[in-house]
Amino acid sequence: MWNCDKVYLNPKYLIIMRIFYLLTCLSLFLGLPGVLASQEVLQWRGSDRSGMYNGTNLLKSWPENGPALLWEFDGLGNGYGSPVITEKNIFINGEIDTVNYLFALDLSGKFLWKTKIGKEWTLNYPGDRSTPTIVGDRIYVSTGWGIVACMDMQTGKTIWSVDMINDLHGRINTFGLAESLLVDGDKVFCMPGGADTNVVALDRFSGKIIWISKGLGQIPAYCSPLLVKLPSRNIMVTFTKHALLGIDSRDGSLLWSHKQDGEGDVHVNTPFYENGFLYYITGDGNGSVKLKLSDDGTVITEIWRNPACDNTMGGFIKLNHYIYTASYGNRCWYSQDAESGKISDSLKFDKGTTNYADGMLYIYNEKGQIGLVKPEGPKMELISSFRITRGTKAHYAHPVINKGILYVRHGKSLLAYDIFNKK
């Protein structure tokens, strides 16, 4: 018969069990970073912040009045942030009576719940100005007055909250803080813009400080950062008032900076990285710029710049050898040669945002028109367009494309258009 007493009291057996326990703990510990890194991140301008969405079999032209409107939710309050769409729900922020709320809708636009985040910006262009970031079952949001919060995705319950102004000695800029939070593994990054607390990495599970970077000590711009992943390090790339910064995501060390020649602080567009090169476009700085990033990420070299390409906040798309974006000054769209920086073509369609899916550009201008554009290398052809007639205030929010639906936020309204090709 099996003698349990002898088994559990045997010293050799206890030693084996202890070794097994230690090895198990070690394997779990070593595997944790991989698990964190492999989690899907849903965020601003798509999975990699490039504005390029994975939709397929989408309409290549629209009826005169635009694609069919599936539904409208008109209870968001004020705001310019975009939605994030999961398998079951839609999450988006909005301002009502000076307060920022996170809203949860189902995929048919039905209201599920809303959670109070904190004070929202109302001094100029009142409303939410950022997009939620979702990792696993947690949602990370920020407000124009610097409240950073983490919520449970199922219930909306606040897990932790940090006030960047009061807790992290942050400073407010001209139009309110506007970054959509960036996550790397167990860290969530925010920019208080303090002289000594310029950029901060928080533990995304507890909200506790992991590191503080002095950066250049400048107040924040309005950029939602980019994470550049290299073999030797990950780099957070973002704008302050007068510079583009490259910060090591491990410890917050400033690797390099790139000064902006303009006097303004409206540096909004998320940069783009591809094959060793960084691209950015700003309206109050150097215009459109291409930088070479060294293999270890510690050195940048300017390849070209074109001040005429001056998009302020509409984003840009790099597709093969060309960049597509709007011009703020000339109120049109440009295609730009990514090798030389020269403008290749222009399209008359007032300034606004640029996205891409299934071979087509989706451009949304500040007059409320949405255009479907075919990019053909240096040339652009406007195929279809329609006007957004619902919603409130300025047309600034970036649309989102998900599973055959075009989501457009216009102030208090979130609109869902059917762009799936059913033929």
TACOR-V882223 format. One record per helix or strand. SS is the DSSP state (h for helix, s for strand). FROM is the first residue (numbers start at 1). LEN is the number of residues. If there is no record, write none. Layout:
SS;FROM;LEN
SS;FROM;LEN
This chain:
h;4;6
h;11;28
s;41;2
s;52;2
s;58;1
s;68;6
s;78;2
s;84;2
s;89;8
s;99;8
s;111;9
s;128;1
s;133;3
s;138;5
s;147;6
s;158;6
s;182;3
s;187;4
s;199;5
s;209;5
s;220;1
s;226;4
s;234;7
s;243;6
s;254;6
s;272;3
s;277;5
s;288;6
s;300;7
s;316;4
s;322;6
s;332;6
s;343;5
s;352;6
s;360;6
s;369;8
s;379;9
s;400;3
s;405;6
s;413;6
s;420;1
